[in-house]
Amino acid sequence: MALASLRALVVACSAALVLTSCATGDGTTVVGKADSSNELTIAVAYDQPGLGVRRLDGTYRGFDVDVARYVAKELGVDESGIKFTEATPSEREKLLTDGAVDLVVSSYSITAKRKEIIDFVGPYFVAGQDLLVRLTDERITGPDSLDQGGLKLCSVDNTTSAQNVKEKYAQSVELVEYPNFSDCVTALLAEQVDAMTTDDVILAGYAAQNPELLRVVNKPFSKEEYGIGMRKGDPTSKAKVTAAVQKMIDTGEWRRSLEANVGASGYAIPDPPAIAS
């Protein structure tokens, strides 16, 4: 074989190896896994009307679900390649650090403590903490009014909501915690607790499901910035997820999703937040 031909063959083989390597991707990163397998595992809520719900027919609906789908598509993964799994609040960091999921998109408030363990992309939405009460209960007008003897406040394990109320507003309130938001709603309807607290957009979804029984107090008293949870040490994927969320906002798809998923509850759709670089 002539030397020129041999050189050409070596170059061609090298190029093929590079292309194969690029196509395979690094499966330890979100982008690499998306490239190599066209699959992503994303944790979402199963019981948050308007944000994340697993329906009886096995389909998923909600604003957070739409964000997850949009990001996955921008990373090259069609909906058929998304495996949704439940993001129980107490397990969200563990799901990421154990490698059980690639992303968590589940009303996941960005906090300094959580950022010690995982990375966030966001905020992609800003909510305010509020209270959900029974429709006819006039005792509770805001977090301060919970500082009456014998009142019980419900929230979910590993969320910041209930402790925030107890520390800042109502030291005497009794805290009751359950694994899921729907458990608190059940307890509230059964008069086992007097109020439920979490983010206003979540409470609005539950009030819309039970308008003749429940109402939101509508006195927000915190700022909750939602982020997409990711494992630490994956800057390339973080940059691409950030770009995907920004594109969702810029194209108007962000607002359209919110209007479709929570607009009927009467919740006022806010302007999109500025995503941290």
Buried (B, 14 or more C-beta within 10 A) or exposed (E): EEEEEEEEEEEEEEEEEEEEEEEEBBEEBBBBBBBBEBBBBBBBBBBBBBBBBBEEEEEBBBBBBBBBBBBBBBBBBEEEBBEBBBBBBBBBBEBBEEEEBBBBBBBBBBEEEBEEBBBBBBBBBBBBBBBBBBEEBEEBEBBBBBBEEEBBBBBBBBBBBBEBBBEEBBEEBBBBBBBBBBBBBBBBBEEEBBBBBBBBBBBBBBBBEBEEBBBBBBBBBBEBBBBBBBBEEBEEBBEBBBBBBBBBBEEEBBBEBBEBBBBEBEBEEEEBBEBEE
